[in-house]
């Protein structure tokens, strides 16, 4: 659905572009302390399999520089750390200070130190030079970005030639799954949010944001428009989630 100029989606609401980041920030500030618990509950643990699949498709090697956007509580970053080794670098970048704090605390608790940096920054304006990273990943964060096309262009800008951008995100499930998925998303998720995190509204927004996110082919086209090549995607769990990949040549 195309928005009028200066407007964007916040779930099913149409809001000024200037307001979306702060509204999303309020959502993730509210859920940060229970984020990992809710991820396990909402996906019945399957999000770990999706992230493991993403990790394997990155082709990360020792010494690489990795940017993990919307890095949240560090699921991917913690898995990357031993693979890049002490000579590598992982930057966990998130616009939300509460999520970064939760991620930093978790990584310290798990003993991941030395090659991890935590940076608060906007995916639409990354504070890094051109051709700096070997890989850029973003897991379940692109749908919350106000101007996705700008964020994708920034991802391409900061990776080296030959580097890859990987986007793991909820997508459009296959037709037979949609009725069940709708009931689960709009009935069960807010209920779980209320019972576990005492916040039904934030999880109702998350369900709506998934529906407003571009489908698989649309996102692939956006990545190509941003200058990425060899764009392809894999549907996971019947298309409930998709992993998109693009290369900078």
Helices and strands as residue ranges (DSSP letters): E 7-10, E 13-16, H 17-31, G 32-34, H 35-43, H 46-58, E 65-69, H 75-84, E 89-94, H 97-109, E 116-120, E 133-139, G 142-144, H 148-158, E 159-170, H 175-183, I 184-188, H 189-197, H 200-212, H 216-225, E 229-236, E 241-247
